């Protein structure tokens, strides 16, 4: 009975280490893929949403999304599929090029609440009345 518990413990620990290793390797694989697609890897952020290693085909499926300032961008759900040798079989990348630069340029154009209301009033030619 004692030997069986030790065996289960060892298998559990090895399983955890293999998952940690797969995650670290996955980050590097996606980073290399983005670099090959000419994304600025210094400013392009991503998070791996899930991954799976097929026990049948040994294909490593990685699903990930783009982030800007730590916030996940909707519509950027992407995937990459690597064969047993690590070669890329297929990818579907929906990242927005220069997203952080676009976000930075937009943040400098912020309007105050009063300016926003005045812009809408002027554009739609509304007449404001005092209460």
N, C-alpha and C positions, 0 to 999 in steps of 0.2 A: 504494500500500500504506500509506503514511504517513497519508494522508487517511482511510482506512478505520479505522485505529487511533484516530485522534482522534475520529472520529464515534462509535465504540463507547464510548470514554471519556466523552464528553459525555452520551450516552444513559444510561450507568450512573450518572453523577453526578446527572442530572436525576431518574432513577428513585429514587435514594436520598433526595433532597430531597423528592420527592412523598410517599414513605412516612413520613418524619419529620413532614411537615405533616399528613398524614392522622391520625397518632397523636396529635398535639397537639390537633387539632380534635376527635378522638374523645373525649378526656378531657373537653373542654368540653361536648360534646353529652350525654354520660352525666351529667355534673354538673348540667346544666340539667334533664334528665329526672328525676333524683332530687329536685331542688328542686321541680319541678312536682308530684311525688307526695308532697310534704310530708315528705321525709326531712330530718333535720338534717344539712345538707351539711358542717357544721364537724366533725362526729364520725363521719359515715358514710364509710368507706373502701372503695375498690374497686380491682380490677386488671382491665385488659383482657386477656383470655386469647387472643383472636384477632379479626381483622377482615378483611373482604374487600369490595372494590368490584367489583360485577358488571360485566363489560365489555359484556354484552348489555343489561341493564335499567338500569344505572347506580345500582342500589340499593346502599347502603352498609350492610353487615351488621356489627354489633359484638357480640361476646360477652364477657361480663364476670362477675366474681364479687365477693361482698362479703368484706371483710377486717375483722378485729378485731385491733388491735395488730400488724398486719403478717401475721397468719396467715389464710389463706384458709378461709372457712367452707364446709363441705360442704353441699350442698343449696340453695345460693344461686346456682346457675348461671343466668344471665339473658341476655337478648338484646334488641337494639333494631335496627330496620331503618328506614333513612331514604331517602327518594326523592331523585332528582337535584336537587330544589330545596332539600333539607335538611329537608323536612317529615317528621315521624314517621309512618311507615306502620303499624307494629305494634311492640309491645314485650311482653316476657314478663319481668316483674320478680319474682324470688323472694327479695328481700332481707327480712331480719328487722328490723322497726322497733325502734329503740333498742337495738341489739345491744351497743354499747359500754357503755351504761348498765347493761344486764342483766349483762354480764360484770363490771363494776366492783362491782355489788352482790353478786354471787356470790363474788368474791374475798375479801370481808370475812367470809364465813361458812366459811372453811376450817377443817377439823378437823385436829388432830395425828394421827399414826398410831395412837396409843394410844386417843384419843377415837373414831376411826373403828371400831376393833375392838370397843371397849366398846359402841358404838351398835348394831353388827350383833349382838353377843352378846345384848344386852338385847332387841332387836327380835325375834330368832328364838328367844329363851328357851333359849339354849345354856348348858351348864354347863361352865365352864373347869376343867381339872384341871392340877395342877402336874406337870411331867415327872418 
